[in-house]
Amino acid sequence: MIDISKPLTTGKANTYYQQEYSVASNNYLSQGQTLTGHARGPLAEALGLSTEITPKQFERLMKGQHPITGEQLIRHKDTVKTRDGRELGHRAGWDVTINASKSVSVTALVGGDEQLRQAHLRAERKAIEWGTQFIQARTGARTAAETTAKAVWISFEHTTARPVDGYSAPQLHGHNVLVNLTQDSAGKWRSLQTAELFRIQKGMRAVYHSEMGHYLLSRGFEVERGKNHSVEIKGYSKEYLEAESPRSRQIQEAVDKWERENGRRADREIRQQIAHEIRDEKAQLPPEHQHAAWRANAERFGNEPDRIIQQAALQQERTFSEHEIQRKTEGPSRMRSPAYPSARQFLSTGRWSNSLWITTSLRTSIMSRPR
């Protein structure tokens, strides 16, 4: 699943950086006191950023400044709070959260399948690369937006969901902050055209699931469609996956209550607001305690992650013909290599399927994929 947040103000982005993105307990694999963000995208090199980004560089980018020199690149307005508590100010960026499916999360994290975790990270990078080619610059109210294909993303890997009753379930996901900054063909720095972002979201979702589908099939995992057309590893019991999804259940119960009280269905914005209001602080558990809690929960259900990994290991690594891939994923082959100036035009060509896992443009040799 891929979610795009509301625009983050400078103040909100910096708060999230200090309290969420960089907190080491959000990734049980972390070795230090903080998590380091990783800069990605064509503009990262142009701005002089190395792979790892410093807190000062993040702060400057959120202000529309050059991360190295501090030069103001685009106009910035300080964040202020209105009387009703809303924050107004510079649009610093957007948090694009890419979640692995629950079955992939427990296999990688509880089962300790490091190759699968790396496959998720590769799929995340592929989705970001795909989305970047449709990035547009805002050029003025009376001028059409310009597709620049230039962006800088700051990515943070997290491995836990928010706790419910003190338990933080395994959830492999990345927070990818898309900085509100691009460069037009004349070399001028500009803010992003936001309308394109939510069209990009659909394509990024398909690319991510395509990559994961390829990898899982090549490893010998049996796969099936999950919620929102995600790729799930087949073989897990419904009871175990639900036991490892207390946060999803908590949100859904709160949404159901809201809908009963208001007599209408909650839209995406309401759901995000509810999720934000009922979240607890993430548990500050040492890494070994976090993993021990996951293993103890798995033992209650017969150590399903271990069994799934062992079954996949018995299968030979495989490649698939076009027909075999199409049959296994039950999806038509309608997506082509995008060569359009905007995501709007690409998605309107009729070559797109929101339910698609495996895309023609990504059907390269599975065996040549890095492990």
C-alpha positions as CSV (number, residue, x, y, z in Angstrom):
1,M,0.0,0.0,0.0
2,I,1.2,3.5,-0.8
3,D,-0.2,6.5,1.0
4,I,0.6,10.2,0.3
5,S,0.1,12.6,3.3
6,K,-1.3,16.0,3.2
7,P,1.3,18.7,2.5
8,L,3.8,18.9,5.4
9,T,4.6,22.4,6.7
10,T,8.2,23.2,7.7
11,G,7.3,22.9,11.4
12,K,5.4,19.6,11.0
13,A,8.1,18.1,8.9
14,N,10.8,18.9,11.4
15,T,8.7,17.7,14.3
16,Y,8.1,14.4,12.4
17,Y,11.9,14.1,11.8
18,Q,12.7,14.5,15.5
19,Q,9.8,12.4,16.9
20,E,9.2,9.9,14.1
21,Y,11.4,9.5,11.1
22,S,14.8,9.5,12.9
23,V,13.8,7.6,16.1
24,A,15.9,4.4,16.3
25,S,13.2,2.3,18.0
26,N,11.2,2.5,14.8
27,N,13.7,0.1,13.2
28,Y,14.7,-2.8,15.3
29,L,17.7,-3.4,13.0
30,S,19.2,0.0,13.8
31,Q,22.5,0.2,15.7
32,G,22.6,3.8,16.9
33,Q,20.4,6.2,18.8
34,T,18.9,7.7,15.6
35,L,17.9,6.6,12.1
36,T,19.6,8.2,9.2
37,G,17.6,9.4,6.2
38,H,18.8,8.5,2.7
39,A,18.7,11.0,-0.2
40,R,17.4,9.7,-3.5
41,G,16.4,11.1,-6.8
42,P,18.1,13.0,-9.7
43,L,18.4,16.3,-7.6
44,A,20.2,14.6,-4.7
45,E,23.5,14.6,-6.6
46,A,22.9,18.0,-8.1
47,L,22.4,19.5,-4.6
48,G,25.7,17.9,-3.4
49,L,24.0,15.4,-1.1
50,S,25.7,12.1,-0.2
51,T,23.5,9.0,0.4
52,E,23.1,9.7,4.1
53,I,21.5,13.1,5.0
54,T,22.2,15.1,8.2
55,P,19.6,16.7,10.4
56,K,20.8,20.1,9.3
57,Q,20.4,19.2,5.6
58,F,16.9,17.9,6.2
59,E,16.0,21.1,8.1
60,R,17.2,23.3,5.3
61,L,15.4,21.3,2.6
62,M,12.2,21.7,4.6
63,K,12.7,25.4,4.4
64,G,13.2,25.4,0.6
65,Q,16.9,26.0,1.1
66,H,20.0,24.5,-0.5
67,P,21.0,21.7,1.9
68,I,24.7,22.5,1.8
69,T,25.0,26.3,1.4
70,G,21.7,27.3,3.1
71,E,20.8,29.5,0.1
72,Q,17.1,30.1,-0.2
73,L,16.0,28.4,-3.4
74,I,12.2,28.9,-3.4
75,R,10.1,31.3,-1.4
76,H,9.5,30.3,2.2
77,K,6.8,31.3,4.6
78,D,7.1,30.6,8.3
79,T,4.7,28.1,9.9
80,V,1.9,29.7,12.0
81,K,-1.0,28.1,13.9
82,T,-4.5,29.3,13.4
83,R,-7.0,29.7,16.2
84,D,-8.5,26.3,15.4
85,G,-5.1,24.6,15.7
86,R,-4.3,24.2,11.9
87,E,-0.8,24.9,10.7
88,L,-0.2,27.2,7.8
89,G,3.0,28.0,6.0
90,H,5.5,26.7,3.5
91,R,4.7,23.4,1.9
92,A,7.9,21.6,2.8
93,G,7.0,18.2,1.2
94,W,4.8,15.1,1.3
95,D,5.3,11.9,3.2
96,V,4.9,9.0,0.7
97,T,4.6,5.9,2.9
98,I,5.2,2.6,1.1
99,N,4.0,-0.4,3.2
100,A,4.9,-4.1,2.6
101,S,1.9,-6.4,2.9
102,K,1.5,-8.0,6.3
103,S,2.6,-11.5,5.1
104,V,5.8,-10.0,3.6
105,S,6.5,-8.1,6.8
106,V,6.2,-11.1,9.1
107,T,8.2,-13.3,6.7
108,A,11.1,-10.7,6.5
109,L,11.1,-9.5,10.1
110,V,9.8,-12.4,12.2
111,G,11.2,-15.1,10.0
112,G,14.5,-13.2,9.6
113,D,14.5,-13.3,5.8
114,E,17.0,-10.6,5.0
115,Q,16.9,-11.2,1.3
116,L,13.1,-10.5,1.3
117,R,13.7,-7.3,3.3
118,Q,16.2,-6.1,0.7
119,A,13.7,-7.0,-2.1
120,H,11.2,-4.7,-0.4
121,L,13.8,-1.9,-0.3
122,R,14.6,-2.4,-4.0
123,A,10.9,-2.4,-4.9
124,E,10.5,0.8,-3.0
125,R,13.4,2.4,-4.8
126,K,11.9,1.3,-8.2
127,A,8.6,2.8,-7.3
128,I,10.3,6.1,-6.4
129,E,12.3,6.1,-9.6
130,W,9.1,5.5,-11.6
131,G,7.2,8.3,-9.9
132,T,10.0,10.8,-10.3
133,Q,9.8,10.8,-14.1
134,F,6.4,12.5,-13.8
135,I,7.4,15.2,-11.3
136,Q,6.2,18.6,-12.5
137,A,7.1,22.2,-11.7
138,R,4.6,24.9,-10.8
139,T,5.2,27.7,-13.3
140,G,2.4,30.1,-12.5
141,A,-1.4,30.3,-12.5
142,R,-1.6,31.0,-16.3
143,T,1.2,28.7,-17.5
144,A,1.1,25.0,-17.9
145,A,3.1,22.9,-15.5
146,E,6.4,21.7,-16.8
147,T,7.4,18.0,-16.4
148,T,11.0,18.1,-15.0
149,A,11.5,14.5,-13.9
150,K,13.7,16.0,-11.2
151,A,13.1,15.5,-7.4
152,V,14.8,14.7,-4.2
153,W,13.4,12.2,-1.7
154,I,14.5,11.5,1.8
155,S,13.8,7.9,2.8
156,F,13.6,6.3,6.3
157,E,13.1,2.6,6.8
158,H,10.8,1.6,9.7
159,T,10.0,-2.0,10.9
160,T,7.2,-1.5,13.5
161,A,3.6,-0.4,13.5
162,R,2.4,1.9,16.3
163,P,1.8,-0.1,19.5
164,V,-1.6,-1.3,20.7
165,D,-1.8,-2.3,24.3
166,G,2.0,-2.1,24.5
167,Y,2.7,-4.4,21.5
168,S,4.3,-3.0,18.3
169,A,3.6,-5.5,15.5
170,P,6.1,-6.1,12.7
171,Q,5.4,-3.8,9.8
172,L,8.0,-3.2,7.1
173,H,7.5,0.3,5.6
174,G,9.3,3.3,4.4
175,H,8.6,7.0,5.0
176,N,9.8,8.8,1.8
177,V,9.6,12.5,2.1
178,L,9.2,14.1,-1.3
179,V,10.8,17.6,-1.0
180,N,8.8,20.4,-2.5
181,L,11.6,21.4,-4.8
182,T,12.4,20.8,-8.5
183,Q,14.4,22.6,-11.3
184,D,12.9,23.6,-14.6
185,S,14.5,23.4,-18.1
186,A,15.9,26.9,-17.6
187,G,17.7,25.9,-14.4
188,K,15.3,27.8,-12.1
189,W,14.3,26.3,-8.8
190,R,10.5,25.9,-8.4
191,S,8.0,24.2,-6.2
192,L,6.1,21.1,-7.3
193,Q,2.8,21.0,-9.1
194,T,0.8,19.0,-6.5
195,A,-2.1,17.8,-8.8
196,E,0.2,15.3,-10.4
197,L,1.3,13.6,-7.2
198,F,-1.9,11.6,-6.6
199,R,-1.9,10.4,-10.2
200,I,1.6,9.2,-9.7
201,Q,0.5,7.3,-6.6
202,K,-1.4,4.7,-8.7
203,G,1.6,3.9,-10.9
204,M,4.0,3.7,-8.0
205,R,1.7,1.2,-6.3
206,A,1.7,-1.0,-9.4
207,V,5.4,-0.8,-9.9
208,Y,6.1,-1.8,-6.2
209,H,3.8,-4.8,-6.3
210,S,5.2,-5.8,-9.7
211,E,8.7,-5.9,-8.3
212,M,7.6,-7.8,-5.2
213,G,5.5,-10.2,-7.3
214,H,8.5,-11.0,-9.5
215,Y,10.8,-11.6,-6.5
216,L,8.4,-13.7,-4.5
217,L,7.7,-16.0,-7.4
218,S,11.4,-16.4,-8.3
219,R,12.1,-17.4,-4.7
220,G,9.5,-20.1,-4.7
221,F,6.8,-18.4,-2.6
222,E,3.2,-19.0,-3.5
223,V,1.4,-15.7,-3.9
224,E,-2.1,-14.4,-3.9
225,R,-3.9,-11.0,-4.2
226,G,-4.5,-9.2,-1.0
227,K,-6.3,-6.0,0.1
228,N,-6.0,-3.1,-2.4
229,H,-4.4,-5.5,-5.0
230,S,-1.3,-6.0,-2.8
231,V,0.9,-9.1,-3.2
232,E,0.5,-11.5,-0.3
233,I,2.5,-14.6,0.5
234,K,0.1,-17.6,0.5
235,G,0.0,-20.0,3.3
236,Y,-0.5,-17.9,6.4
237,S,-3.5,-18.4,8.6
238,K,-6.0,-15.6,8.9
239,E,-5.8,-15.8,12.7
240,Y,-2.0,-15.2,12.7
241,L,-2.1,-12.3,10.3
242,E,-4.9,-10.7,12.3
243,A,-3.0,-11.2,15.5
244,E,-0.1,-9.2,13.9
245,S,-2.4,-6.4,12.8
246,P,-3.7,-4.9,16.0
247,R,-3.2,-1.3,14.7
248,S,-5.3,-1.9,11.6
249,R,-8.0,-3.4,13.7
250,Q,-7.9,-0.4,16.1
251,I,-8.2,2.1,13.3
252,Q,-11.1,0.2,11.6
253,E,-13.0,0.0,14.9
254,A,-12.6,3.7,15.4
255,V,-13.7,4.4,11.8
256,D,-16.8,2.2,12.3
257,K,-17.7,4.1,15.4
258,W,-17.3,7.5,13.6
259,E,-19.5,6.3,10.7
260,R,-22.2,5.1,13.1
261,E,-22.2,8.4,14.9
262,N,-22.1,10.6,11.8
263,G,-24.4,8.5,9.5
264,R,-22.0,8.5,6.5
265,R,-18.9,6.8,5.3
266,A,-15.5,8.1,6.3
267,D,-13.4,9.3,3.3
268,R,-9.7,9.1,3.1
269,E,-9.1,12.4,4.9
270,I,-11.3,11.4,7.8
271,R,-9.6,8.0,8.1
272,Q,-6.2,9.7,8.2
273,Q,-7.4,12.1,10.9
274,I,-8.9,9.2,13.0
275,A,-5.7,7.2,12.7
276,H,-3.6,10.2,13.8
277,E,-5.9,10.9,16.8
278,I,-5.9,7.4,18.3
279,R,-2.2,6.6,17.8
280,D,0.0,5.8,20.8
281,E,3.7,6.7,21.2
282,K,5.9,4.0,19.6
283,A,7.4,1.6,22.1
284,Q,11.1,2.3,23.1
285,L,12.1,-1.4,23.3
286,P,15.6,-2.6,22.7
287,P,16.0,-4.4,19.4
288,E,16.4,-7.9,21.0
289,H,13.2,-7.4,23.1
290,Q,11.3,-6.3,20.1
291,H,12.2,-9.3,18.1
292,A,11.6,-11.6,21.1
293,A,8.0,-10.3,21.4
294,W,7.4,-11.1,17.7
295,R,8.9,-14.6,18.0
296,A,6.7,-15.3,21.1
297,N,3.6,-14.3,19.2
298,A,4.7,-16.5,16.2
299,E,5.1,-19.5,18.5
300,R,1.5,-19.2,19.6
301,F,0.5,-19.9,16.0
302,G,3.0,-22.7,15.2
303,N,5.9,-20.5,13.9
304,E,4.2,-19.9,10.5
305,P,7.0,-17.6,9.1
306,D,9.6,-20.4,9.6
307,R,7.4,-22.9,7.8
308,I,6.6,-20.6,4.9
309,I,10.4,-19.9,4.4
310,Q,11.3,-23.5,4.6
311,Q,8.6,-24.4,2.0
312,A,9.9,-21.8,-0.4
313,A,13.5,-23.0,0.1
314,L,12.4,-26.4,-1.2
315,Q,11.4,-24.9,-4.5
316,Q,13.9,-24.4,-7.3
317,E,14.6,-20.8,-8.3
318,R,12.5,-20.1,-11.4
319,T,11.9,-17.9,-14.3
320,F,8.5,-17.5,-15.9
321,S,7.1,-17.0,-19.4
322,E,4.7,-14.2,-20.1
323,H,1.8,-16.7,-20.1
324,E,2.8,-18.2,-16.7
325,I,3.2,-14.9,-15.0
326,Q,-0.1,-13.6,-16.3
327,R,-1.8,-16.8,-15.2
328,K,-0.3,-16.8,-11.7
329,T,-1.3,-13.2,-11.1
330,E,-4.7,-13.3,-12.8
331,G,-4.0,-9.9,-14.3
332,P,-4.1,-8.7,-17.9
333,S,-0.9,-7.3,-19.5
334,R,-1.9,-3.7,-20.2
335,M,0.9,-1.6,-18.8
336,R,3.7,-0.4,-21.1
337,S,6.9,1.4,-20.6
338,P,5.8,5.0,-19.8
339,A,7.0,7.6,-22.3
340,Y,4.4,10.3,-21.6
341,P,4.9,13.9,-20.5
342,S,2.6,13.5,-17.5
343,A,1.0,10.7,-15.4
344,R,-2.4,12.1,-16.4
345,Q,-1.7,11.2,-20.1
346,F,-0.2,7.9,-19.2
347,L,-3.1,6.7,-17.0
348,S,-5.6,7.9,-19.6
349,T,-4.2,5.8,-22.4
350,G,-6.1,2.7,-21.4
351,R,-2.9,0.8,-21.0
352,W,-3.2,0.9,-17.2
353,S,-4.7,-1.5,-14.7
354,N,-5.0,-0.5,-11.0
355,S,-5.1,-4.2,-10.1
356,L,-2.0,-5.1,-12.0
357,W,1.0,-6.7,-10.3
358,I,3.3,-7.7,-13.1
359,T,4.0,-5.0,-15.7
360,T,5.3,-5.6,-19.2
361,S,8.1,-3.0,-18.7
362,L,9.4,-4.9,-15.7
363,R,9.2,-8.4,-17.1
364,T,13.0,-8.8,-17.4
365,S,15.0,-11.9,-16.5
366,I,14.2,-12.7,-12.8
367,M,17.4,-14.7,-12.5
368,S,19.6,-11.6,-13.3
369,R,18.0,-9.7,-10.5
370,P,20.4,-9.0,-7.6
371,R,19.7,-11.1,-4.5
